[in-house]
Amino acid sequence: MTLRLAPAPAMADYLERAAASLESPSPGGSGPLRCGVDLGTATIVLAIVDEEQAPVYCDFVPSQAVRDGVVVDFHGAAESVAHLKERAETTLGRPLEEAATAYPPGVGANESRACQFVLERAGLDCRELIDEVSAANALLGVSDGVVVDVGGGSTGVGIIRGGLLIDVGDLPGGGHHLNLILAGALGIGVEEAEQLKREDGGSYLHVLRPGLERVAANIERLSRGAKDLPVHLVGGALMIRGAGDVIAQYLERPVVEYPHALLITPFGIARSN
């Protein structure tokens, strides 16, 4: 059985265009723009699509205002979103008045509403508030599969059958935990480990394997009863050469990896608006 599956060419092409919008924003025509804000543990991302849902713009700032899906620095998060909003408006020459945002599946109602309040404080009307797995699938369009969003602090897992999300959950363990493993093994700071993981994580796969297998164990735990379905990996935390192989071998299930996987949830949020 082949454990590594390639994404559909159309999806791979979409993500390449999404990545290109980081450097070369598209005017997006004269129609309405849809905006999405991903309040991540390591970064806050603003993604914009046009009325045809094609990528128009993407920008991000590092942030420590959100931890494991919970807004721990409300002012800092709102300030970061307002900064991204202002930069986008300057670049595109158009005002942004509304946006969608998302929260990890394991976050409670009060914490998820805090994400909405962050947008409102930043001057954006929050038109949609959904869980991150549903947001990711708004772009992927998986009909039958397990969508896994591995963020900085946690791993969200959603089981989809017949196009419907039938179960969703979230467990601690993500990119920050991989940073801690790498920092401890190499005797370096966590921020340096984060940069090293992003640039050359594949060279340290032997060091990171226990952390990756912890993520795989969380996927297995949260997708019991769905071992017949392929696993779709979303999020920037697992954009490490060889990580998909480790997950697939642990689960003994087909795994789909995507180029620029860190952009799937932000653009999925934008398409949900």
Secondary structure, 3 states (H helix, E strand, C coil): CCCEECCCHHHHHHHHHHHHHHHCCCCCCCCCCEEEEEECCCEEEEEEECCCCCEEEEEEEECCCEECCEECCHHHHHHHHHHHHHHHHHHHCCCCCEEEEEECCCCCHHHHHHHHHHHHHCCCEEEEEEEHHHHHHHHHCCCCEEEEEECCCEEEEEEEECCEEEEEEEEECCHHHHHHHHHHHHCCCHHHHHHHHHHHHHHHHHHHHHHHHHHHHHHHHHCCCCCCCCEEEECHHHCCCCHHHHHHHHHCCCEECCCCHHHHHHHHHHHHC
